[in-house]
């Protein structure tokens, strides 16, 4: 992936050198400044939400959330371990708030807890990947933060369309994993 980004960057600089050589340095500096400004703005958004997630964990709401989501997690992931259910619940909750980067450490811990040491991805691991990839977004904070930093007059306009689309993709993803799992089980029996 690094090679891909390097090729893109070098080809962009080459095109700029050919089309407007005097603008190369000023464009590189402006892009660096914009990237740094965006990082600082997103860092502020993540700090707030990571703090909230830490408070949820300390206050015991994480365990209550896991308890509330336990029947759904058991049904979708087919997992009985309470600690793993808690990690999955916290991961799913962080993703629902649009905190993909904050959800990553929880997702990694959940994935490690789901690992059966067979060297292959099991049903629950595949389901976790699909649920993380399709993730229902109740509050897409990262995108709202990006829209706000870009000067959008109403950065929250995307909440309802995002909720509808991510709900549909999550349902489709979960359904497809279950269907494919049944097909694989039938083939193994035959």
QUIGI-V47297 format. One line per field, one symbol per residue. phi: phi as a letter, one per 40 degrees, with the letter a starting at -180 (. if undefined). A space follows every 10 residues. Layout:
phi->???
//
This chain:
phi->.ccdcccccc ccccccccca cccdcccccc cccccccccc ccccccdccc cccccccccg cccccccccd cccdcccfbb cccccccccc cccccccgbd cccdcccccc ccccccgcgb ccdccccccc ccccecbcac cccccccccc gccaccdccc cccccccccc cccccccccc cccccccccc
//
